Amino acid sequence: MSESKPPTPTPGDTYKGWLFKWTNYIKGYQRRWFVLSNGLLSYYRTQAEMGHTCRGTINLATANIAVEDSCSFVISNGGAQTYHLKASSEVERQRWITALELAKAKAVRMQAESDDSGDDCPSVPPTSGQGGGCRNSEVQSTLRTMTSKVEDLSTCNDLIVKHGSALQRSLSELEGIRGGGDMGDKIRQVTERATLFRITSNAMINACRDFLSLAQNHNKRWQKALQTERDQRIRLEETLEQLAKQHNHLERAFRGATVLPPSFSNPALGNKTGVSGKGDASDEDDDNEFFDAMEDPAEFITVPADPKYHRRSGSNVSGLSSETGMDDQSVNFDEQSLASNLESPQPLELEPVRQRRTRIPDKPNYYLNLWSIMKNCIGKELSKIPMPVNFNEPISMLQRLSEDLEYYELLDKAAKCQSSLEQMCYVAAFTVSSYSTTVHRTGKPFNPLLGETFELDRQKECGYRSLCEQVSHHPPAAAHHAMSEKGWSLRQEITLASKFRGKYLSIMPLGSIQCIFEKTNNHYSWKKVTTTVHNIIVGKLWIDQSGEIDVVNHRTGDRCHLKFAPYSYFSRDVPRKVTGVVTDQEGKAHYVLSGTWDEKMEFSRIMQSSKGENGTEGKQRTVYQTLKAKEIWRKNPLPDGAENMYYFSSLALTLNEPEEGVAPTDSRRRPDQRLMEDGRWDEANAEKQRLEEKQRIARREREREAVKAASSPEEAVTEDSINDSPFKSKYSSLSLCPH
């Protein structure tokens, strides 16, 4: 068993403990004693071996630390040393990861300082800029002076204690003398000791004053010097970054000038382009701590294309088309058509449309003992835990699925596209846009009851109509179908697998989404990524999306590979980053998409691609030369006061609005959901519990009927799904709820 560990050590502290190390396929993981000290990680078979036999050591200054699952992690220096390690628990693994990262940061810093040290002043820490030696001498002199003053203060303190004790004794003796000849001697002795105490105290006061004055004077100078050094370092980093970019562009231009013919008509170029090999697929079901993950290197990089691509006229399109493998009008036409789709105004609505509501009652502030509820939920399926409405938002999961259509205009524009690759850009942007509403939405939607439906009719306003239904209770599953007058249809079947791990909650959507365009008969499909809710117990809740999506056109074979980068404390990229590449059936890349899932997406036309240098993990990255990026999607701003209305978007505010003529099973008729929206949470909790218990009773009744039907097959073909259906029993009260 692993020994209990102290709190996470500070940089430089020794950290010891038991870990399991992978040895070979015969012995598997073996228990070893690991010691982390001074940037070096060593291991032994037992603690007794520490004095004489070390089994191996790895320098963290040049090592990479990567998390594999809830208990495993890998340490590698890129060469012959690679340690596959496993801790006894997730908490133990996190302690080791934290200690290793701190030790690595200090080792890298010490190595950099050692490399930068000069030979002129070996005993003085180096500083940048001219006159560094003089400044170092001045600093050392000041430090010596302050050290001397501190020693003086210590001496004065000892003397004050000594003389103060003696004075106290003399005063006590003086009080004990009632009279006599010794009175004068005692008084004189007390006076002398009091004088010594006063002199020592004055010396102490003067030393304190000198030390304070010296510290104040030099504190300002040191702060100014430190700020100067920081500014200079920032300027150097910016300059270095600019030089690296210029060097990269020059290198790409040089390669293009020396490898490619001036005519750009080499048909073999199509075989050299394409997307680099896909990296290791992320495991959606593991217990990775996304905020402690190492930065994942990009699979490709983009650089501006040669300006002659932008100056290419219509008469020269054919020459360029032969190089890119497209039709004669593929290059300029795609850009023009994309731009026209982005700028094309929506048709004016002649008929008056219904005015939808723009506000709901503000969210009340209810106190809830979170830990008393969550401590019994660790490791359980979220859909099987009775949760109070305090964790919810006043819409159901069916209505939340309908929110995917908030940016339906992307599919409207995709329906007008002539090129399937161009259409793929809009479908991919629509895929990313469905996550934009989750960035602030930490509330849990209501679990729909079996047979519950939701109809979203926006034919007059937007030209589409959507219908959702809960088709399974355990596991919970929903079916969604939407059709548009603009020539597209969307359907999805979604079920959720969720695990609560104490610090975070992982939600893994299962099922696929299908989108079909009538005009071209293009059939697209994709799946959703994992949603992670962090800081469940302590801290502010925040949501992250991570994973990979492959949007596939089953008619043409076109594909768009989207990558949602998980949040990493060590990454320099923007948070919530999404990148993607659109390729044809032969694997040749045509478009690059980039942006964030909570703000906007852009696309760029690829004019040329080549293999670049290896990345940080040895993966060869592809370099794409692209035209100027254009915005394809941007998130709509939230309505005023959204922070008090569960951060609902304008569409979400209208989803639970009461409407006439909806089905008795519609989500808008749920009484517990309506009570929560009105701010009556206590009543909503009671009603929610009543409905859930009613559903459980109906489920048990169905199971009994199924057993009975299985035992007597001849009676199975009876009228058992109309008069006594659970649909009727569950919703007998829903149509009576107040509107």
Secondary structure as GFF3:
##gff-version 3
##sequence-region A 1 739
A	DSSP	beta_strand	15	24	.	.	.	ID=ss1
A	DSSP	beta_strand	28	37	.	.	.	ID=ss2
A	DSSP	beta_strand	40	44	.	.	.	ID=ss3
A	DSSP	three_ten_helix	47	51	.	.	.	ID=ss4
A	DSSP	beta_strand	56	59	.	.	.	ID=ss5
A	DSSP	three_ten_helix	60	62	.	.	.	ID=ss6
A	DSSP	beta_strand	64	67	.	.	.	ID=ss7
A	DSSP	beta_strand	72	76	.	.	.	ID=ss8
A	DSSP	beta_strand	82	86	.	.	.	ID=ss9
A	DSSP	alpha_helix	90	116	.	.	.	ID=ss10
A	DSSP	alpha_helix	132	176	.	.	.	ID=ss11
A	DSSP	alpha_helix	182	259	.	.	.	ID=ss12
A	DSSP	alpha_helix	269	272	.	.	.	ID=ss13
A	DSSP	three_ten_helix	290	292	.	.	.	ID=ss14
A	DSSP	beta_strand	300	304	.	.	.	ID=ss15
A	DSSP	alpha_helix	307	310	.	.	.	ID=ss16
A	DSSP	three_ten_helix	314	316	.	.	.	ID=ss17
A	DSSP	alpha_helix	317	324	.	.	.	ID=ss18
A	DSSP	alpha_helix	330	343	.	.	.	ID=ss19
A	DSSP	alpha_helix	370	374	.	.	.	ID=ss20
A	DSSP	three_ten_helix	382	384	.	.	.	ID=ss21
A	DSSP	three_ten_helix	389	391	.	.	.	ID=ss22
A	DSSP	beta_strand	392	396	.	.	.	ID=ss23
A	DSSP	alpha_helix	397	402	.	.	.	ID=ss24
A	DSSP	three_ten_helix	403	407	.	.	.	ID=ss25
A	DSSP	alpha_helix	409	415	.	.	.	ID=ss26
A	DSSP	alpha_helix	420	433	.	.	.	ID=ss27
A	DSSP	three_ten_helix	436	438	.	.	.	ID=ss28
A	DSSP	beta_strand	444	446	.	.	.	ID=ss29
A	DSSP	beta_strand	453	458	.	.	.	ID=ss30
A	DSSP	beta_strand	464	472	.	.	.	ID=ss31
A	DSSP	beta_strand	477	484	.	.	.	ID=ss32
A	DSSP	beta_strand	488	500	.	.	.	ID=ss33
A	DSSP	beta_strand	504	510	.	.	.	ID=ss34
A	DSSP	beta_strand	513	517	.	.	.	ID=ss35
A	DSSP	beta_strand	523	526	.	.	.	ID=ss36
A	DSSP	beta_strand	530	534	.	.	.	ID=ss37
A	DSSP	beta_strand	542	553	.	.	.	ID=ss38
A	DSSP	beta_strand	559	564	.	.	.	ID=ss39
A	DSSP	beta_strand	577	583	.	.	.	ID=ss40
A	DSSP	beta_strand	589	596	.	.	.	ID=ss41
A	DSSP	beta_strand	600	614	.	.	.	ID=ss42
A	DSSP	beta_strand	620	626	.	.	.	ID=ss43
A	DSSP	beta_strand	630	634	.	.	.	ID=ss44
A	DSSP	three_ten_helix	642	644	.	.	.	ID=ss45
A	DSSP	alpha_helix	650	655	.	.	.	ID=ss46
A	DSSP	three_ten_helix	667	669	.	.	.	ID=ss47
A	DSSP	alpha_helix	671	677	.	.	.	ID=ss48
A	DSSP	alpha_helix	681	711	.	.	.	ID=ss49
A	DSSP	three_ten_helix	713	715	.	.	.	ID=ss50
A	DSSP	alpha_helix	726	730	.	.	.	ID=ss51
A	DSSP	three_ten_helix	734	736	.	.	.	ID=ss52
###
